[in-house]
Amino acid sequence: MAQVLFYDIEADALRSKIADKLLRIGFERIQYSVYVGLLKKKQLTELLQELQKMIDPKQYPNDKLYILEIPTERIRTMKMLGKPMDTDYLSGNKDVLFF
């Protein structure tokens, strides 16, 4: 499964921290607050736990973050206009090694 993650976070510092985290773990930014990634179940669980600690509903009650899981086949068949995404990576057909 692939994940589409999108948020509406008020605080600039928190928004930047979340964005940096997502980019570090391999998500691709497809819009300012929309990302697509390919995490295994355990990785997704760990990410959710980290994000849960970051987003404090008492401090910022209007903050929202959603993760939608979609079958990787849907990534391969997605229609794209403009700058394309690396659908091979996001659909699990290509591995990437970061140093």
Phi, psi and omega in degrees: 000143173259162180236136170251122182242132178217150184214164170225097184244126184287315187283123181304314184297316180293318179300317178294320179297317179293316180300314179300317179299312182298317179294322179298324184268006171106006176289150175253130179280123179250351175198169185309319182233029179229130183227153174234136180214174181225092181249146172284164185307313181296318179296320179295318178299316179296318178298315179300320178296317178296315181294325178300322179289329183282321187267109183257104182295340178287322181280318181230084186293344181264356180294142180222142174214129182233144174234124179248122177268134179226150178299141182299333178300329180293328177296315182297329184261005181295139176274134182228137172239146182082208183297121182281157173271164174277083185291335176297315179293313185288343177260005177085011181270353181218133176265150179232136178244122179258140176248000000 
